[in-house]
């Protein structure tokens, strides 16, 4: 159940949609937001045509609503945690209703550098197959490790200042709005984790290109990384909660199941990676018994095809 505000959303004139940041609506999903939220939202609001914040059942939602009113953003309150997929789809609905060309998606802790949106829209426009670009996104700098990261195996085509990739995470991505009309929105059965990867998989299979900038970076953190020595090499654990470990296990298995017949190498690599990551969780992270039970529960629910919220 939602309680949307009455803030009106409107897009820029049709002739500007392909080149101006005014044709971009940004969505940020909040859930127990951090103290820095105000700075993050102001940075985003200043670069887009409109901003909608979807709160997923936070107890202090009134503070976020007041902040949105202050900076000229729309606010949608979900009375309970509806999951990241549902919240993003609420952003999709706003973008479609307002006639926007792009939907920009950011985590509540995303700190957006000046000029990012304009640069991403321009990058998509100058791609040799601009009409096929379904997503254009930043690269990432790990907030904990202080270094950039990119998996070379994720690259399909290496361009001059961009790369076409297999998959992209939600934060820092701009999705062409008309792809949702053709392909549908985010899979709400997944709730959280691998929602973005599953969406990317469907887009690629339909012929859309996923574009990542080589020079535009967004600071990002995956959990709370800790370093450990395992078989003579340094490995990192994300230290997600038991609930997140459940969703990661269940949804990663489902995602790679969907890859199995089209990209078997990717599927087998993914299954192996999940096994290894699960071993590291049980060996090194805190609350190991609870996380081990969560992993087994995720495996069981995948096997019996139980999806949705835990």
VMD Tcl script that draws the C-alpha trace (Angstrom):
set ca {
  {0.00 0.00 0.00}
  {1.37 3.41 -0.88}
  {0.59 6.96 0.08}
  {1.99 9.14 -2.73}
  {2.15 12.88 -2.38}
  {0.46 15.10 -4.90}
  {3.70 16.60 -6.28}
  {3.23 17.00 -10.02}
  {5.92 15.60 -12.29}
  {6.41 16.94 -15.81}
  {9.02 16.35 -18.46}
  {10.82 18.81 -20.68}
  {9.60 19.42 -24.26}
  {9.88 16.36 -26.54}
  {12.62 17.88 -28.65}
  {14.94 18.11 -25.67}
  {14.41 14.58 -24.38}
  {17.41 12.99 -26.10}
  {20.02 15.49 -25.00}
  {19.01 17.32 -21.83}
  {19.16 16.20 -18.24}
  {15.67 17.70 -17.83}
  {14.43 14.56 -19.60}
  {15.74 12.45 -16.69}
  {13.73 11.49 -13.63}
  {15.75 10.08 -10.75}
  {14.47 7.62 -8.17}
  {16.09 6.96 -4.79}
  {14.80 4.19 -2.54}
  {15.22 4.83 1.19}
  {15.14 2.38 4.08}
  {16.51 3.62 7.41}
  {18.45 6.30 5.47}
  {21.90 7.54 6.57}
  {22.54 11.02 8.00}
  {24.13 12.07 4.70}
  {20.87 11.57 2.79}
  {20.14 15.30 2.56}
  {23.44 16.04 0.81}
  {23.00 13.09 -1.53}
  {19.47 14.06 -2.54}
  {20.42 17.70 -3.13}
  {23.28 16.63 -5.41}
  {20.92 14.42 -7.44}
  {18.05 16.93 -7.54}
  {20.28 19.60 -9.03}
  {21.14 17.42 -12.03}
  {17.78 15.99 -13.14}
  {14.37 17.15 -14.29}
  {12.65 15.59 -11.29}
  {13.44 13.42 -8.30}
  {11.14 10.94 -6.57}
  {12.08 9.33 -3.27}
  {10.36 6.06 -2.37}
  {10.57 5.16 1.32}
  {10.21 1.47 2.10}
  {8.68 1.56 5.56}
  {11.27 3.55 7.51}
  {10.06 4.55 11.01}
  {11.41 8.10 10.57}
  {9.85 8.63 7.13}
  {8.53 12.09 8.13}
  {12.08 13.47 8.10}
  {12.60 12.25 4.53}
  {9.23 13.63 3.45}
  {10.09 17.05 4.88}
  {13.47 16.98 3.15}
  {11.80 16.18 -0.17}
  {9.43 19.12 0.25}
  {12.39 21.37 0.98}
  {14.39 20.44 -2.13}
  {11.49 20.07 -4.56}
  {11.36 16.29 -4.80}
  {8.32 14.02 -4.78}
  {7.86 11.54 -1.94}
  {6.14 8.16 -1.92}
  {5.68 6.37 1.35}
  {5.31 2.60 1.41}
  {3.73 1.57 4.70}
  {6.00 -1.47 4.84}
  {9.14 -2.67 3.11}
  {7.88 -3.58 -0.35}
  {11.34 -4.52 -1.64}
  {13.70 -2.73 -3.99}
  {11.99 -4.08 -7.13}
  {8.56 -2.70 -6.21}
  {10.04 0.66 -5.15}
  {11.94 0.98 -8.43}
  {8.78 0.12 -10.35}
  {7.06 2.99 -8.57}
  {9.78 5.20 -9.98}
  {9.18 3.68 -13.41}
  {5.49 4.56 -13.16}
  {6.35 8.17 -12.32}
  {8.77 8.40 -15.24}
  {6.22 6.97 -17.68}
  {3.45 9.26 -16.44}
  {5.69 12.32 -16.76}
  {6.95 11.47 -20.25}
  {10.60 11.27 -19.25}
  {13.20 9.74 -21.54}
  {15.45 8.25 -18.86}
  {15.07 6.88 -15.32}
  {18.16 7.40 -13.15}
  {18.49 5.06 -10.17}
  {20.59 5.65 -7.07}
  {21.11 4.06 -3.67}
  {20.37 6.20 -0.62}
  {24.12 6.45 0.08}
  {25.10 7.42 -3.49}
  {27.09 10.65 -3.64}
  {26.65 11.98 -7.19}
  {29.50 14.10 -8.63}
  {28.56 17.29 -10.48}
  {27.84 16.85 -14.19}
  {27.30 13.10 -14.03}
  {23.80 13.00 -15.53}
  {24.58 15.28 -18.47}
  {27.75 13.31 -19.20}
  {25.92 9.97 -19.18}
  {23.11 11.18 -21.45}
  {25.72 12.60 -23.86}
  {27.65 9.31 -23.80}
  {24.53 7.37 -24.79}
  {23.73 9.87 -27.55}
  {27.13 9.59 -29.23}
  {27.32 5.80 -29.18}
  {27.43 4.39 -32.75}
  {24.17 2.53 -32.03}
  {22.56 5.14 -29.80}
  {19.05 3.92 -30.59}
  {19.89 0.53 -29.06}
  {21.32 1.80 -25.75}
  {18.93 0.59 -23.07}
  {21.07 1.52 -20.06}
  {24.00 3.90 -19.64}
  {25.85 3.84 -16.33}
  {28.86 4.99 -14.37}
  {31.87 2.93 -13.40}
  {32.53 2.43 -9.69}
  {35.08 3.24 -7.05}
  {34.93 1.08 -3.95}
  {34.34 3.31 -0.94}
  {36.05 0.90 1.46}
  {39.03 -0.21 -0.62}
  {39.60 3.18 -2.26}
  {40.09 1.74 -5.73}
  {38.10 1.35 -8.91}
  {36.75 -2.04 -9.83}
  {35.61 -3.68 -13.03}
  {35.40 -7.35 -13.98}
  {36.96 -7.79 -17.45}
  {34.73 -10.83 -17.99}
  {31.72 -8.51 -17.83}
  {32.85 -6.63 -20.96}
  {31.35 -7.61 -24.31}
  {32.69 -4.76 -26.48}
  {35.49 -2.38 -25.50}
  {35.00 1.12 -26.95}
  {37.04 4.33 -26.77}
  {35.43 5.81 -23.64}
  {32.75 3.21 -22.98}
  {32.29 -0.52 -22.74}
  {29.29 -2.64 -23.61}
  {28.73 -5.01 -20.70}
  {26.68 -8.03 -19.65}
  {25.19 -6.52 -16.53}
  {25.09 -3.38 -14.41}
  {24.06 -2.64 -10.84}
  {21.18 -0.31 -10.07}
  {22.97 2.66 -8.54}
  {24.47 4.97 -11.14}
  {22.36 3.58 -14.01}
  {20.10 5.49 -16.40}
  {17.48 3.26 -18.06}
  {15.67 4.29 -21.23}
  {12.04 4.59 -20.09}
  {10.46 3.11 -23.21}
  {12.27 -0.19 -22.54}
  {9.91 -0.73 -19.59}
  {6.90 -0.48 -21.88}
  {8.36 -3.15 -24.13}
  {10.05 -5.39 -21.56}
  {8.16 -4.80 -18.33}
  {9.56 -3.54 -15.05}
  {11.72 -5.08 -12.36}
  {10.83 -8.58 -11.13}
  {9.07 -7.97 -7.82}
  {9.19 -11.66 -6.91}
  {12.93 -11.24 -6.26}
  {12.28 -8.47 -3.70}
  {15.96 -7.49 -3.31}
  {19.34 -8.67 -4.66}
  {19.92 -9.56 -8.32}
  {16.87 -7.50 -9.29}
  {19.15 -5.33 -11.45}
  {21.03 -8.25 -13.00}
  {17.81 -10.02 -13.95}
  {16.53 -6.85 -15.60}
  {19.78 -6.48 -17.53}
  {19.54 -10.08 -18.71}
  {16.09 -9.49 -20.22}
  {17.22 -6.28 -21.91}
  {20.23 -7.92 -23.52}
  {18.18 -10.83 -24.79}
  {15.81 -8.34 -26.42}
  {18.71 -6.68 -28.25}
  {19.34 -3.66 -26.05}
  {22.90 -2.54 -25.25}
  {24.17 -1.89 -21.72}
  {26.73 0.90 -21.78}
  {29.22 1.75 -19.04}
  {31.41 4.83 -19.01}
  {35.13 4.34 -18.50}
  {35.68 7.84 -17.11}
  {32.60 8.68 -15.02}
  {32.79 7.17 -11.53}
  {30.44 6.78 -8.60}
  {31.61 5.80 -5.14}
  {29.92 2.58 -4.11}
  {30.09 0.10 -1.25}
  {29.12 -3.56 -1.28}
  {28.21 -4.35 2.31}
  {30.92 -3.78 4.90}
  {34.00 -5.35 3.39}
  {36.53 -7.19 5.52}
  {39.78 -8.77 4.28}
  {40.93 -12.30 5.05}
  {43.59 -14.77 3.96}
  {42.26 -17.89 2.27}
  {44.50 -20.51 0.61}
  {47.36 -18.05 0.37}
  {45.42 -15.17 -1.16}
  {43.47 -12.16 0.09}
  {39.70 -12.46 -0.13}
  {36.94 -10.06 0.87}
  {33.69 -10.73 2.70}
  {30.69 -8.40 2.38}
  {29.29 -9.10 5.87}
  {25.65 -8.81 4.82}
  {22.96 -9.68 7.35}
  {21.43 -13.18 7.48}
  {18.30 -11.88 5.72}
  {20.36 -10.45 2.87}
  {22.34 -13.68 2.67}
  {19.03 -15.50 2.18}
  {18.01 -13.26 -0.72}
  {21.49 -13.36 -2.28}
  {21.48 -17.17 -2.24}
  {17.94 -17.64 -3.53}
  {18.04 -14.94 -6.18}
  {21.54 -15.68 -7.42}
  {20.51 -19.29 -8.00}
  {17.42 -18.09 -9.87}
  {19.39 -15.61 -11.97}
  {21.93 -18.19 -13.08}
  {19.16 -20.70 -13.72}
  {17.76 -18.20 -16.23}
  {21.23 -17.90 -17.80}
  {21.80 -21.65 -18.02}
  {20.67 -22.40 -21.58}
  {21.66 -19.09 -23.19}
  {24.98 -18.46 -21.40}
  {26.02 -21.75 -19.76}
  {29.56 -20.55 -19.02}
  {28.17 -17.57 -17.08}
  {25.75 -19.84 -15.21}
  {28.38 -22.36 -14.15}
  {30.77 -19.59 -13.13}
  {27.98 -18.02 -11.09}
  {27.07 -21.24 -9.31}
  {30.75 -21.79 -8.46}
  {31.12 -18.23 -7.20}
  {28.06 -18.61 -4.98}
  {29.50 -21.77 -3.43}
  {32.84 -20.09 -2.76}
  {31.26 -16.95 -1.31}
  {29.04 -19.06 0.94}
  {32.10 -20.94 2.23}
  {33.82 -17.64 3.04}
  {30.73 -16.41 4.89}
  {30.68 -19.51 7.09}
  {34.45 -19.36 7.70}
  {35.02 -15.68 8.41}
  {31.91 -13.59 9.01}
  {30.13 -12.92 12.30}
  {26.83 -14.65 13.14}
  {27.93 -17.67 11.14}
  {25.22 -20.10 12.35}
  {22.42 -17.68 11.46}
  {23.95 -16.99 8.06}
  {24.48 -20.68 7.36}
  {20.80 -21.29 8.10}
  {19.86 -18.37 5.84}
  {21.93 -19.81 2.98}
  {20.28 -23.21 3.37}
  {16.85 -21.62 3.55}
  {17.55 -19.65 0.37}
  {18.63 -22.85 -1.36}
  {15.47 -24.64 -0.21}
  {13.14 -21.84 -1.28}
  {14.81 -21.70 -4.68}
  {14.28 -25.44 -5.04}
  {10.57 -25.26 -4.16}
  {10.13 -22.02 -6.19}
  {9.17 -19.81 -3.26}
  {9.81 -16.14 -3.99}
  {8.73 -12.78 -2.64}
  {9.51 -11.37 0.80}
  {11.07 -13.57 3.46}
}
mol new
graphics top color blue
foreach p $ca { graphics top sphere $p radius 0.5 }
foreach p [lrange $ca 0 end-1] q [lrange $ca 1 end] { graphics top cylinder $p $q radius 0.2 }
display resetview
